[in-house]
Amino acid sequence: MEKKILSMEQIKKRYNGEWVLIADYETDDLSRIKRGRVLARGKDQRKVYGQLGKHQKINLATRYIGDIPKDLTVIL
């Protein structure tokens, strides 16, 4: 999808309200993603998670960009 590395701020602006699959990411001292390359994105979490199998040999992260929907359960 994205060929270039984007900052987390750029990702938040472009993909607000969507799930993203991020590769080639860098984190800060608190393990928060600072920048990365978006491989997949969409409003349907299952479709984004479905892309994980296509990229098994690289480190990946998934994130929801935006306010967490009220009908979503988050387990930490």
N, CA, C and O atoms as a CHARMM CRD file, in Angstrom:
* protein
*
  304
    1    1 MET  N      0.83400  -1.18300   0.00000 PROA 1      0.00000
    2    1 MET  CA     0.00000   0.00000   0.00000 PROA 1      0.00000
    3    1 MET  C      0.88300   1.25400   0.00000 PROA 1      0.00000
    4    1 MET  O      1.10600   1.84000  -1.05900 PROA 1      0.00000
    5    2 GLU  N      1.38200   1.66800   1.14700 PROA 2      0.00000
    6    2 GLU  CA     2.29200   2.82100   1.19900 PROA 2      0.00000
    7    2 GLU  C      3.70400   2.33800   0.92500 PROA 2      0.00000
    8    2 GLU  O      4.13700   1.32100   1.46700 PROA 2      0.00000
    9    3 LYS  N      4.41600   3.06300   0.08900 PROA 3      0.00000
   10    3 LYS  CA     5.80500   2.70700  -0.19500 PROA 3      0.00000
   11    3 LYS  C      6.76000   3.44100   0.72400 PROA 3      0.00000
   12    3 LYS  O      7.88800   3.00100   0.94300 PROA 3      0.00000
   13    4 LYS  N      6.30000   4.57200   1.26700 PROA 4      0.00000
   14    4 LYS  CA     7.20800   5.35400   2.09700 PROA 4      0.00000
   15    4 LYS  C      6.81500   5.26700   3.56900 PROA 4      0.00000
   16    4 LYS  O      5.68100   4.94200   3.92400 PROA 4      0.00000
   17    5 ILE  N      7.79200   5.56900   4.39800 PROA 5      0.00000
   18    5 ILE  CA     7.59000   5.59200   5.84400 PROA 5      0.00000
   19    5 ILE  C      6.83900   6.87700   6.20400 PROA 5      0.00000
   20    5 ILE  O      7.19100   7.96400   5.74600 PROA 5      0.00000
   21    6 LEU  N      5.80800   6.73500   7.02400 PROA 6      0.00000
   22    6 LEU  CA     5.02700   7.87900   7.49500 PROA 6      0.00000
   23    6 LEU  C      5.18500   8.01000   9.00100 PROA 6      0.00000
   24    6 LEU  O      5.34100   7.01500   9.70900 PROA 6      0.00000
   25    7 SER  N      5.14300   9.24400   9.48300 PROA 7      0.00000
   26    7 SER  CA     5.13700   9.44800  10.92700 PROA 7      0.00000
   27    7 SER  C      3.76700   9.02200  11.45800 PROA 7      0.00000
   28    7 SER  O      2.80100   8.93100  10.70000 PROA 7      0.00000
   29    8 MET  N      3.69100   8.76700  12.74300 PROA 8      0.00000
   30    8 MET  CA     2.39800   8.38000  13.32800 PROA 8      0.00000
   31    8 MET  C      1.39000   9.51500  13.16000 PROA 8      0.00000
   32    8 MET  O      0.20000   9.25400  12.98500 PROA 8      0.00000
   33    9 GLU  N      1.83200  10.74300  13.20900 PROA 9      0.00000
   34    9 GLU  CA     0.92600  11.87500  12.99000 PROA 9      0.00000
   35    9 GLU  C      0.34200  11.83900  11.57500 PROA 9      0.00000
   36    9 GLU  O     -0.84900  12.08700  11.39100 PROA 9      0.00000
   37   10 GLN  N      1.16800  11.53200  10.58400 PROA 10     0.00000
   38   10 GLN  CA     0.67800  11.42500   9.20700 PROA 10     0.00000
   39   10 GLN  C     -0.31300  10.27300   9.07700 PROA 10     0.00000
   40   10 GLN  O     -1.33800  10.40000   8.40800 PROA 10     0.00000
   41   11 ILE  N     -0.00100   9.15000   9.71800 PROA 11     0.00000
   42   11 ILE  CA    -0.90400   7.99600   9.68300 PROA 11     0.00000
   43   11 ILE  C     -2.23900   8.36100  10.30900 PROA 11     0.00000
   44   11 ILE  O     -3.29300   8.01700   9.77300 PROA 11     0.00000
   45   12 LYS  N     -2.20200   9.05500  11.43700 PROA 12     0.00000
   46   12 LYS  CA    -3.44200   9.45100  12.11600 PROA 12     0.00000
   47   12 LYS  C     -4.28500  10.37800  11.23700 PROA 12     0.00000
   48   12 LYS  O     -5.50900  10.24700  11.21200 PROA 12     0.00000
   49   13 LYS  N     -3.66500  11.29800  10.52700 PROA 13     0.00000
   50   13 LYS  CA    -4.39900  12.22400   9.65700 PROA 13     0.00000
   51   13 LYS  C     -5.00900  11.50500   8.45700 PROA 13     0.00000
   52   13 LYS  O     -6.14600  11.78500   8.07700 PROA 13     0.00000
   53   14 ARG  N     -4.25900  10.58200   7.85900 PROA 14     0.00000
   54   14 ARG  CA    -4.73100   9.89900   6.64500 PROA 14     0.00000
   55   14 ARG  C     -5.76500   8.81300   6.91300 PROA 14     0.00000
   56   14 ARG  O     -6.66300   8.59300   6.10100 PROA 14     0.00000
   57   15 TYR  N     -5.64100   8.13200   8.05700 PROA 15     0.00000
   58   15 TYR  CA    -6.44100   6.92500   8.28400 PROA 15     0.00000
   59   15 TYR  C     -7.31200   7.00400   9.53000 PROA 15     0.00000
   60   15 TYR  O     -7.57300   5.98200  10.16500 PROA 15     0.00000
   61   16 ASN  N     -7.75900   8.18600   9.88600 PROA 16     0.00000
   62   16 ASN  CA    -8.61300   8.36100  11.06300 PROA 16     0.00000
   63   16 ASN  C     -9.88400   7.51800  10.91800 PROA 16     0.00000
   64   16 ASN  O    -10.54000   7.54100   9.87600 PROA 16     0.00000
   65   17 GLY  N    -10.21500   6.78500  11.96000 PROA 17     0.00000
   66   17 GLY  CA   -11.40900   5.95200  11.94800 PROA 17     0.00000
   67   17 GLY  C    -11.21900   4.60700  11.26700 PROA 17     0.00000
   68   17 GLY  O    -12.19400   3.92100  10.95600 PROA 17     0.00000
   69   18 GLU  N     -9.95700   4.22400  11.03100 PROA 18     0.00000
   70   18 GLU  CA    -9.67700   2.96200  10.34600 PROA 18     0.00000
   71   18 GLU  C     -8.65300   2.13400  11.11500 PROA 18     0.00000
   72   18 GLU  O     -7.90300   2.64900  11.94400 PROA 18     0.00000
   73   19 TRP  N     -8.64300   0.84900  10.82000 PROA 19     0.00000
   74   19 TRP  CA    -7.60600  -0.06200  11.28900 PROA 19     0.00000
   75   19 TRP  C     -6.45800  -0.00500  10.29700 PROA 19     0.00000
   76   19 TRP  O     -6.68000   0.08800   9.09000 PROA 19     0.00000
   77   20 VAL  N     -5.22700  -0.06200  10.80100 PROA 20     0.00000
   78   20 VAL  CA    -4.06200  -0.06900   9.92100 PROA 20     0.00000
   79   20 VAL  C     -3.12400  -1.20700  10.30500 PROA 20     0.00000
   80   20 VAL  O     -3.01300  -1.57400  11.47500 PROA 20     0.00000
   81   21 LEU  N     -2.46000  -1.75000   9.30900 PROA 21     0.00000
   82   21 LEU  CA    -1.41400  -2.75000   9.48800 PROA 21     0.00000
   83   21 LEU  C     -0.10800  -2.05400   9.13600 PROA 21     0.00000
   84   21 LEU  O      0.06700  -1.59900   8.00600 PROA 21     0.00000
   85   22 ILE  N      0.81200  -1.96700  10.09700 PROA 22     0.00000
   86   22 ILE  CA     2.02500  -1.17000   9.95000 PROA 22     0.00000
   87   22 ILE  C      3.26200  -2.06900   9.97000 PROA 22     0.00000
   88   22 ILE  O      3.40300  -2.93000  10.83800 PROA 22     0.00000
   89   23 ALA  N      4.15300  -1.85600   9.00100 PROA 23     0.00000
   90   23 ALA  CA     5.42000  -2.58700   8.91800 PROA 23     0.00000
   91   23 ALA  C      6.57500  -1.58800   9.00200 PROA 23     0.00000
   92   23 ALA  O      6.37200  -0.37600   8.93100 PROA 23     0.00000
   93   24 ASP  N      7.77300  -2.11200   9.15300 PROA 24     0.00000
   94   24 ASP  CA     8.98000  -1.27500   9.18200 PROA 24     0.00000
   95   24 ASP  C      8.83600  -0.14000  10.18800 PROA 24     0.00000
   96   24 ASP  O      9.23600   0.99400   9.92400 PROA 24     0.00000
   97   25 TYR  N      8.26600  -0.45800  11.33200 PROA 25     0.00000
   98   25 TYR  CA     7.98000   0.60300  12.29900 PROA 25     0.00000
   99   25 TYR  C      9.12200   0.80700  13.28800 PROA 25     0.00000
  100   25 TYR  O      9.91100  -0.09700  13.56500 PROA 25     0.00000
  101   26 GLU  N      9.17700   2.02400  13.80600 PROA 26     0.00000
  102   26 GLU  CA    10.11300   2.38900  14.86900 PROA 26     0.00000
  103   26 GLU  C      9.28400   2.78900  16.07500 PROA 26     0.00000
  104   26 GLU  O      8.20600   3.36700  15.93500 PROA 26     0.00000
  105   27 THR  N      9.79300   2.47700  17.26600 PROA 27     0.00000
  106   27 THR  CA     9.07800   2.82000  18.48700 PROA 27     0.00000
  107   27 THR  C      9.92400   3.74400  19.35900 PROA 27     0.00000
  108   27 THR  O     11.13700   3.85900  19.18900 PROA 27     0.00000
  109   28 ASP  N      9.24700   4.39100  20.29000 PROA 28     0.00000
  110   28 ASP  CA     9.95400   5.23100  21.25600 PROA 28     0.00000
  111   28 ASP  C     10.30300   4.38600  22.48400 PROA 28     0.00000
  112   28 ASP  O     10.12200   3.16900  22.46900 PROA 28     0.00000
  113   29 ASP  N     10.79800   5.02100  23.53900 PROA 29     0.00000
  114   29 ASP  CA    11.20100   4.31300  24.75100 PROA 29     0.00000
  115   29 ASP  C     10.04300   3.62100  25.46000 PROA 29     0.00000
  116   29 ASP  O     10.26800   2.71500  26.26300 PROA 29     0.00000
  117   30 LEU  N      8.81100   4.03300  25.17900 PROA 30     0.00000
  118   30 LEU  CA     7.62100   3.42800  25.78700 PROA 30     0.00000
  119   30 LEU  C      6.92800   2.45300  24.84100 PROA 30     0.00000
  120   30 LEU  O      5.78100   2.06600  25.06900 PROA 30     0.00000
  121   31 SER  N      7.62200   2.06100  23.78500 PROA 31     0.00000
  122   31 SER  CA     7.11100   1.10300  22.77800 PROA 31     0.00000
  123   31 SER  C      5.92000   1.63600  21.97700 PROA 31     0.00000
  124   31 SER  O      5.14900   0.85400  21.42000 PROA 31     0.00000
  125   32 ARG  N      5.76800   2.94500  21.91800 PROA 32     0.00000
  126   32 ARG  CA     4.74400   3.55200  21.07200 PROA 32     0.00000
  127   32 ARG  C      5.31400   3.71800  19.67100 PROA 32     0.00000
  128   32 ARG  O      6.47200   4.10300  19.51000 PROA 32     0.00000
  129   33 ILE  N      4.51400   3.43400  18.67100 PROA 33     0.00000
  130   33 ILE  CA     4.98300   3.55500  17.29700 PROA 33     0.00000
  131   33 ILE  C      5.19100   5.02100  16.94900 PROA 33     0.00000
  132   33 ILE  O      4.29900   5.84800  17.14000 PROA 33     0.00000
  133   34 LYS  N      6.37700   5.33600  16.43700 PROA 34     0.00000
  134   34 LYS  CA     6.70500   6.70200  16.01500 PROA 34     0.00000
  135   34 LYS  C      6.49500   6.88100  14.51300 PROA 34     0.00000
  136   34 LYS  O      6.05300   7.93700  14.06000 PROA 34     0.00000
  137   35 ARG  N      6.81800   5.83400  13.74500 PROA 35     0.00000
  138   35 ARG  CA     6.68100   5.90800  12.28600 PROA 35     0.00000
  139   35 ARG  C      6.66100   4.49500  11.73500 PROA 35     0.00000
  140   35 ARG  O      7.10700   3.55500  12.39200 PROA 35     0.00000
  141   36 GLY  N      6.13700   4.35200  10.51900 PROA 36     0.00000
  142   36 GLY  CA     6.11300   3.04600   9.87200 PROA 36     0.00000
  143   36 GLY  C      5.46300   3.13500   8.49600 PROA 36     0.00000
  144   36 GLY  O      5.06400   4.21000   8.04500 PROA 36     0.00000
  145   37 ARG  N      5.36700   1.99500   7.84700 PROA 37     0.00000
  146   37 ARG  CA     4.79000   1.90600   6.49700 PROA 37     0.00000
  147   37 ARG  C      3.46700   1.16200   6.58700 PROA 37     0.00000
  148   37 ARG  O      3.42100   0.04400   7.10100 PROA 37     0.00000
  149   38 VAL  N      2.39700   1.76100   6.09900 PROA 38     0.00000
  150   38 VAL  CA     1.06900   1.15200   6.15400 PROA 38     0.00000
  151   38 VAL  C      0.91900   0.15900   5.00300 PROA 38     0.00000
  152   38 VAL  O      1.00100   0.52700   3.83100 PROA 38     0.00000
  153   39 LEU  N      0.69700  -1.11100   5.36400 PROA 39     0.00000
  154   39 LEU  CA     0.52300  -2.16000   4.36500 PROA 39     0.00000
  155   39 LEU  C     -0.94400  -2.38300   4.01400 PROA 39     0.00000
  156   39 LEU  O     -1.26600  -2.73100   2.87800 PROA 39     0.00000
  157   40 ALA  N     -1.82600  -2.18400   4.97800 PROA 40     0.00000
  158   40 ALA  CA    -3.26300  -2.37800   4.75200 PROA 40     0.00000
  159   40 ALA  C     -4.01900  -1.44900   5.67300 PROA 40     0.00000
  160   40 ALA  O     -3.52200  -1.05200   6.72700 PROA 40     0.00000
  161   41 ARG  N     -5.22500  -1.11000   5.26400 PROA 41     0.00000
  162   41 ARG  CA    -6.05800  -0.24200   6.09700 PROA 41     0.00000
  163   41 ARG  C     -7.51400  -0.45300   5.72800 PROA 41     0.00000
  164   41 ARG  O     -7.83000  -0.89300   4.62200 PROA 41     0.00000
  165   42 GLY  N     -8.39600  -0.13700   6.66400 PROA 42     0.00000
  166   42 GLY  CA    -9.81400  -0.25700   6.39400 PROA 42     0.00000
  167   42 GLY  C    -10.63300  -0.13700   7.66200 PROA 42     0.00000
  168   42 GLY  O    -10.10100  -0.19600   8.77100 PROA 42     0.00000
  169   43 LYS  N    -11.91600   0.02800   7.48800 PROA 43     0.00000
  170   43 LYS  CA   -12.82300   0.15100   8.63000 PROA 43     0.00000
  171   43 LYS  C    -13.16200  -1.20700   9.23900 PROA 43     0.00000
  172   43 LYS  O    -13.56700  -1.28500  10.39900 PROA 43     0.00000
  173   44 ASP  N    -12.99600  -2.27500   8.45800 PROA 44     0.00000
  174   44 ASP  CA   -13.30000  -3.62100   8.92900 PROA 44     0.00000
  175   44 ASP  C    -12.03700  -4.27000   9.49400 PROA 44     0.00000
  176   44 ASP  O    -11.11300  -4.60100   8.75100 PROA 44     0.00000
  177   45 GLN  N    -12.00900  -4.44300  10.80000 PROA 45     0.00000
  178   45 GLN  CA   -10.85000  -5.00700  11.47600 PROA 45     0.00000
  179   45 GLN  C    -10.49200  -6.38600  10.91500 PROA 45     0.00000
  180   45 GLN  O     -9.31100  -6.69600  10.75500 PROA 45     0.00000
  181   46 ARG  N    -11.47600  -7.20000  10.62200 PROA 46     0.00000
  182   46 ARG  CA   -11.20900  -8.55900  10.12100 PROA 46     0.00000
  183   46 ARG  C    -10.45100  -8.54000   8.79800 PROA 46     0.00000
  184   46 ARG  O     -9.57100  -9.37100   8.57400 PROA 46     0.00000
  185   47 LYS  N    -10.78600  -7.60600   7.93000 PROA 47     0.00000
  186   47 LYS  CA   -10.08900  -7.52300   6.64300 PROA 47     0.00000
  187   47 LYS  C     -8.63000  -7.12800   6.81900 PROA 47     0.00000
  188   47 LYS  O     -7.75200  -7.65100   6.13300 PROA 47     0.00000
  189   48 VAL  N     -8.37700  -6.20800   7.73400 PROA 48     0.00000
  190   48 VAL  CA    -6.99900  -5.78800   7.98600 PROA 48     0.00000
  191   48 VAL  C     -6.21800  -6.93600   8.62400 PROA 48     0.00000
  192   48 VAL  O     -5.09000  -7.21500   8.21800 PROA 48     0.00000
  193   49 TYR  N     -6.80600  -7.60000   9.61700 PROA 49     0.00000
  194   49 TYR  CA    -6.14600  -8.74200  10.24600 PROA 49     0.00000
  195   49 TYR  C     -5.94700  -9.87400   9.24100 PROA 49     0.00000
  196   49 TYR  O     -4.99600 -10.64500   9.36500 PROA 49     0.00000
  197   50 GLY  N     -6.81800  -9.98200   8.26400 PROA 50     0.00000
  198   50 GLY  CA    -6.68200 -10.99900   7.22300 PROA 50     0.00000
  199   50 GLY  C     -5.43900 -10.82100   6.37500 PROA 50     0.00000
  200   50 GLY  O     -5.00300 -11.76300   5.71400 PROA 50     0.00000
  201   51 GLN  N     -4.86400  -9.63400   6.38200 PROA 51     0.00000
  202   51 GLN  CA    -3.64000  -9.35900   5.62300 PROA 51     0.00000
  203   51 GLN  C     -2.38300  -9.84700   6.33800 PROA 51     0.00000
  204   51 GLN  O     -1.30900  -9.88600   5.73800 PROA 51     0.00000
  205   52 LEU  N     -2.50400 -10.21700   7.60900 PROA 52     0.00000
  206   52 LEU  CA    -1.33500 -10.64300   8.37600 PROA 52     0.00000
  207   52 LEU  C     -0.63500 -11.84100   7.73600 PROA 52     0.00000
  208   52 LEU  O      0.59400 -11.89400   7.71500 PROA 52     0.00000
  209   53 GLY  N     -1.38400 -12.78200   7.22600 PROA 53     0.00000
  210   53 GLY  CA    -0.80200 -13.98100   6.63900 PROA 53     0.00000
  211   53 GLY  C      0.02400 -13.72300   5.39100 PROA 53     0.00000
  212   53 GLY  O      0.87900 -14.53600   5.04000 PROA 53     0.00000
  213   54 LYS  N     -0.21100 -12.63000   4.72800 PROA 54     0.00000
  214   54 LYS  CA     0.53400 -12.28200   3.51500 PROA 54     0.00000
  215   54 LYS  C      1.91900 -11.71700   3.83000 PROA 54     0.00000
  216   54 LYS  O      2.76200 -11.58500   2.94200 PROA 54     0.00000
  217   55 HSD  N      2.14000 -11.38900   5.08500 PROA 55     0.00000
  218   55 HSD  CA     3.37900 -10.71300   5.47500 PROA 55     0.00000
  219   55 HSD  C      3.99600 -11.37800   6.70000 PROA 55     0.00000
  220   55 HSD  O      4.34100 -10.69200   7.66200 PROA 55     0.00000
  221   56 GLN  N      4.13800 -12.67500   6.68100 PROA 56     0.00000
  222   56 GLN  CA     4.57000 -13.42100   7.86500 PROA 56     0.00000
  223   56 GLN  C      6.04000 -13.23500   8.22700 PROA 56     0.00000
  224   56 GLN  O      6.40400 -13.46200   9.38100 PROA 56     0.00000
  225   57 LYS  N      6.87700 -12.84100   7.31500 PROA 57     0.00000
  226   57 LYS  CA     8.31000 -12.80100   7.59600 PROA 57     0.00000
  227   57 LYS  C      8.80600 -11.44300   8.07700 PROA 57     0.00000
  228   57 LYS  O     10.01100 -11.24100   8.22100 PROA 57     0.00000
  229   58 ILE  N      7.89900 -10.52200   8.32400 PROA 58     0.00000
  230   58 ILE  CA     8.30900  -9.21000   8.82100 PROA 58     0.00000
  231   58 ILE  C      7.53400  -8.87900  10.08700 PROA 58     0.00000
  232   58 ILE  O      6.45200  -9.41900  10.32000 PROA 58     0.00000
  233   59 ASN  N      8.09100  -7.98800  10.90600 PROA 59     0.00000
  234   59 ASN  CA     7.38400  -7.54700  12.11000 PROA 59     0.00000
  235   59 ASN  C      6.26600  -6.59900  11.72800 PROA 59     0.00000
  236   59 ASN  O      6.46100  -5.67800  10.93400 PROA 59     0.00000
  237   60 LEU  N      5.10500  -6.82900  12.29100 PROA 60     0.00000
  238   60 LEU  CA     3.93400  -6.02900  11.97500 PROA 60     0.00000
  239   60 LEU  C      3.25200  -5.55200  13.24700 PROA 60     0.00000
  240   60 LEU  O      3.39100  -6.15800  14.31000 PROA 60     0.00000
  241   61 ALA  N      2.52100  -4.46900  13.12300 PROA 61     0.00000
  242   61 ALA  CA     1.69300  -3.96700  14.21800 PROA 61     0.00000
  243   61 ALA  C      0.34400  -3.57200  13.63300 PROA 61     0.00000
  244   61 ALA  O      0.26400  -3.09700  12.50000 PROA 61     0.00000
  245   62 THR  N     -0.70400  -3.77000  14.40400 PROA 62     0.00000
  246   62 THR  CA    -2.01900  -3.28100  13.99800 PROA 62     0.00000
  247   62 THR  C     -2.45600  -2.23900  15.01200 PROA 62     0.00000
  248   62 THR  O     -2.19500  -2.36100  16.20900 PROA 62     0.00000
  249   63 ARG  N     -3.11500  -1.23100  14.51800 PROA 63     0.00000
  250   63 ARG  CA    -3.61200  -0.16200  15.37900 PROA 63     0.00000
  251   63 ARG  C     -4.95200   0.32700  14.83900 PROA 63     0.00000
  252   63 ARG  O     -5.20500   0.31200  13.63500 PROA 63     0.00000
  253   64 TYR  N     -5.80400   0.76200  15.77300 PROA 64     0.00000
  254   64 TYR  CA    -7.00600   1.48500  15.37100 PROA 64     0.00000
  255   64 TYR  C     -6.66100   2.95500  15.48800 PROA 64     0.00000
  256   64 TYR  O     -6.17300   3.39600  16.52900 PROA 64     0.00000
  257   65 ILE  N     -6.90500   3.71200  14.44600 PROA 65     0.00000
  258   65 ILE  CA    -6.58000   5.13000  14.42800 PROA 65     0.00000
  259   65 ILE  C     -7.86100   5.92100  14.67900 PROA 65     0.00000
  260   65 ILE  O     -8.78800   5.88800  13.87000 PROA 65     0.00000
  261   66 GLY  N     -7.90500   6.61500  15.77900 PROA 66     0.00000
  262   66 GLY  CA    -9.07600   7.41700  16.11500 PROA 66     0.00000
  263   66 GLY  C     -9.61400   7.03400  17.48100 PROA 66     0.00000
  264   66 GLY  O     -8.97800   6.29700  18.23400 PROA 66     0.00000
  265   67 ASP  N    -10.78800   7.54300  17.78200 PROA 67     0.00000
  266   67 ASP  CA   -11.44400   7.21200  19.04000 PROA 67     0.00000
  267   67 ASP  C    -11.93900   5.77400  18.96900 PROA 67     0.00000
  268   67 ASP  O    -12.46300   5.34400  17.94100 PROA 67     0.00000
  269   68 ILE  N    -11.77400   5.03700  20.05400 PROA 68     0.00000
  270   68 ILE  CA   -12.20600   3.64100  20.08200 PROA 68     0.00000
  271   68 ILE  C    -13.73400   3.59700  20.06200 PROA 68     0.00000
  272   68 ILE  O    -14.38700   4.23500  20.88800 PROA 68     0.00000
  273   69 PRO  N    -14.30900   2.83800  19.10800 PROA 69     0.00000
  274   69 PRO  CA   -15.76500   2.74500  19.02900 PROA 69     0.00000
  275   69 PRO  C    -16.35200   2.16400  20.30900 PROA 69     0.00000
  276   69 PRO  O    -15.72200   1.32700  20.95600 PROA 69     0.00000
  277   70 LYS  N    -17.55000   2.59900  20.67900 PROA 70     0.00000
  278   70 LYS  CA   -18.19100   2.14300  21.91500 PROA 70     0.00000
  279   70 LYS  C    -18.48800   0.65200  21.89300 PROA 70     0.00000
  280   70 LYS  O    -18.54600   0.02100  22.94800 PROA 70     0.00000
  281   71 ASP  N    -18.67900   0.07500  20.70100 PROA 71     0.00000
  282   71 ASP  CA   -19.00500  -1.35000  20.62200 PROA 71     0.00000
  283   71 ASP  C    -17.76000  -2.23400  20.49200 PROA 71     0.00000
  284   71 ASP  O    -17.88400  -3.42200  20.19300 PROA 71     0.00000
  285   72 LEU  N    -16.57300  -1.68300  20.71000 PROA 72     0.00000
  286   72 LEU  CA   -15.32900  -2.43300  20.60400 PROA 72     0.00000
  287   72 LEU  C    -14.79800  -2.73500  21.98700 PROA 72     0.00000
  288   72 LEU  O    -14.70300  -1.84200  22.82900 PROA 72     0.00000
  289   73 THR  N    -14.44900  -3.99000  22.22800 PROA 73     0.00000
  290   73 THR  CA   -13.84400  -4.39300  23.49000 PROA 73     0.00000
  291   73 THR  C    -12.33300  -4.44500  23.29200 PROA 73     0.00000
  292   73 THR  O    -11.84500  -5.05200  22.33900 PROA 73     0.00000
  293   74 VAL  N    -11.59600  -3.80200  24.20200 PROA 74     0.00000
  294   74 VAL  CA   -10.14400  -3.77500  24.11700 PROA 74     0.00000
  295   74 VAL  C     -9.59400  -4.56100  25.30300 PROA 74     0.00000
  296   74 VAL  O     -9.95700  -4.30900  26.45100 PROA 74     0.00000
  297   75 ILE  N     -8.71200  -5.51700  25.00900 PROA 75     0.00000
  298   75 ILE  CA    -8.07300  -6.31400  26.05200 PROA 75     0.00000
  299   75 ILE  C     -6.60000  -5.94000  26.07200 PROA 75     0.00000
  300   75 ILE  O     -5.91600  -6.04600  25.05400 PROA 75     0.00000
  301   76 LEU  N     -6.11100  -5.50700  27.21700 PROA 76     0.00000
  302   76 LEU  CA    -4.70700  -5.11400  27.34300 PROA 76     0.00000
  303   76 LEU  C     -3.91300  -6.19100  28.05700 PROA 76     0.00000
  304   76 LEU  O     -2.70800  -6.03900  28.25700 PROA 76     0.00000
